[in-house]
Amino acid sequence: LRDTMSARTHLLNRLVEEKVTLTLSHAPILRPIRTDKRQLEQVLMNLVVNARDAMKSGGEIRIETEVIHLKMALKRDRATVPPGEYMTVRVIDRGVGIAPDQLQKIFEPFYTTKRIGEGTGLGLSTAYGIVKQSGGFVFVDSILGS
């Protein structure tokens, strides 16, 4: 994961505009993950572009990686994450936030809050599909206005 992300930092930096900075923060020890390298790159690109678009006046996009250990199952949204060791990748922005009534829809194909011509609504649904296909989980946290 660290190698893939480090090798693609230049590509991710080209996706953000001058007003947006991209910061990577890796845990000292990362575990291997089961995914296709190109698909992982696609997920990262889609999440970075979405974060960039949420910050019209600029800001920072932070990508963090770490290993977490779940002693008990985690129930969140409609998913149950079994106990075990997991690699987490967080993409954090300080954009405008997502309204609570829209959070349930953001991973649906063709759903977008952008104006016509600004997005297809496929970026987040593609990222979601790739992560799920690889046996992973996707969650979103958002506060409207931040």
Secondary structure as UniProt FT lines:
FT   HELIX           2..7
FT   HELIX           9..15
FT   TURN            18..19
FT   STRAND          20..26
FT   HELIX           37..53
FT   TURN            56..57
FT   STRAND          59..70
FT   STRAND          74..76
FT   TURN            77..78
FT   STRAND          79..81
FT   STRAND          84..92
FT   HELIX           100..103
FT   TURN            104..107
FT   TURN            109..110
FT   TURN            116..117
FT   HELIX           123..133
FT   TURN            134..135
FT   TURN            144..145
//
